[in-house]
Amino acid sequence: MSRTFKILRLPGDGVGPEVLDEACAVIEAAVAGTDVEFEFADGLIGGAAIDAHGSPLSDEDLQKARDSDAVFLGAVGGPKWDHLPKETRPEAGLLGLRKALELFANLRPVKVFDALAGASPLKDDIVAGADLMVVRELTGGLYFGQPSERRTDPSGRSAIDTLPYHEIEIERIVDLACKIARQRRGKVTSVDKANVLNSSQLWREVATEVAARYEDIEFEHALVDSCAMALISRPKSFDVMVMENLFGDILSDEAAVLAGSLGMLPSASLNGKAPTRPGSPASMFGMYEPVHGTAPDIAGQGKANPIGATLSASMMLRFSFGLDEQADAIDAAVAQTLNDGIRTGDIAKAGTPPVSTAELGAAIRERLAG
Ligand SMILES: NC(=O)c1ccc[n+]([C@@H]2O[C@H](COP(=O)([O-])OP(=O)(O)OC[C@H]3O[C@@H](n4cnc5c(N)ncnc54)[C@H](O)[C@@H]3O)[C@@H](O)[C@H]2O)c1
């Protein structure tokens, strides 16, 4: 009996549709000849949705997301919509989707492919072989805590933001990090600022309790400041790193430098639950998207690197659909394509002409078949 996974495609703006097309063709090629089928639905998000119906995410497309096993998103935004107020800008569609779908865990793997060790501004011997996963708490902490406001009184202007965490929020993200570590090299680093912040002291306490349930996991705590240094001085010492929202926002961008180009980086956002769609064969609902934005400077020119999107699709196969074998095959095909020197402009070697988005996608598919 065949298994059918429903994927909602939300290409978004700029290079989003270009990279999504290639990534979807790669996952179709990866399951060709198996009992697995993908059923794609399409929706609009960001600027494309604003242009079509005046809002960055329609109720109808949100419902389509709920009726799917996974959402595959490109990127949103661009100069055309920069003048709009915050609530109606393209980014509001993305934030609305994350909130409505309770996507509390943001996973950003950073793997340095051997062929690209020289593409990072860091020394080859530091980055070569680095392979880590930042697990960022996405729906709590400073970005959502109240009060968060500007104030003016006779003494002058002031502003306040609040960093709340409940033990339930900490427990579920650290637990997920431990489960992910089991599928990797079995090590978790929990990052906090427990020497100063109450919220971090609670984080450390709860993280220690969760870790006690995973005797097979090597668990350590790290302070965020020294961890920021270690991330670029000894990145190979990390496997899974778990942290609260703001620390994760900053450290995941720092970790991105290791890979050499934004165009290389995938991400997943999970809610830890099975899809709500009746009869779904998927194990965990998730939204998958490349880390990069809409790259307006190269959009529509066939220059975008589709690897970030392709590796995001591979994460979808692994985390939501349990198709580890096919995900491994895609990751290997990407590595082989890079080893063979086939690269878009952002990662091209000096003196070697870059290939187009479509040519790189086709090269990955050829190596999958081979
Ligand atoms: N998740 C998202 O949807 C998301 C994330 C970041 C930025 N944005 C939006 O994207 C727009 C542009 O933002 P930005 O310029 O700060 O970031 P960006 O990621 O779009 O681009 C930064 C640089 O990286 C390059 N780049 C990005 N993706 C690439 C790819 N796949 N291949 C090759 N090169 C690539 C771009 O050409 C550019 O030089 C803004 O409207 C911003 O709000 C959206």
The ligand as an ORCA input file, in Angstrom:
! r2SCAN-3c Opt
* xyz 0 1
  N      12.601     33.721      6.323
  C      12.404     34.704      5.454
  O      11.460     34.690      4.695
  C      13.387     35.839      5.407
  C      14.626     35.751      6.040
  C      15.522     36.807      5.909
  C      15.182     37.913      5.145
  N      13.955     37.973      4.563
  C      13.564     39.104      3.688
  O      14.291     38.983      2.467
  C      14.547     40.300      1.941
  C      16.034     40.459      1.679
  O      16.727     40.366      2.921
  P      18.310     40.306      3.071
  O      18.942     40.874      1.839
  O      18.642     40.860      4.389
  O      18.657     38.739      3.186
  P      18.751     37.646      2.041
  O      18.992     36.346      2.723
  O      17.608     37.696      1.128
  O      20.071     38.043      1.205
  C      21.330     38.302      1.816
  C      22.446     38.051      0.770
  O      22.573     36.640      0.555
  C      22.358     36.329     -0.802
  N      21.528     35.123     -0.871
  C      20.424     34.848     -0.127
  N      19.912     33.678     -0.513
  C      20.702     33.193     -1.499
  C      20.673     32.021     -2.285
  N      19.725     31.072     -2.144
  N      21.640     31.868     -3.207
  C      22.600     32.780     -3.371
  N      22.683     33.915     -2.655
  C      21.737     34.121     -1.723
  C      21.596     37.517     -1.400
  O      21.824     37.623     -2.788
  C      22.144     38.664     -0.588
  O      23.352     39.123     -1.160
  C      14.005     41.280      2.984
  O      12.722     41.687      2.570
  C      13.922     40.461      4.258
  O      12.928     40.936      5.143
  C      13.068     36.960      4.658
*
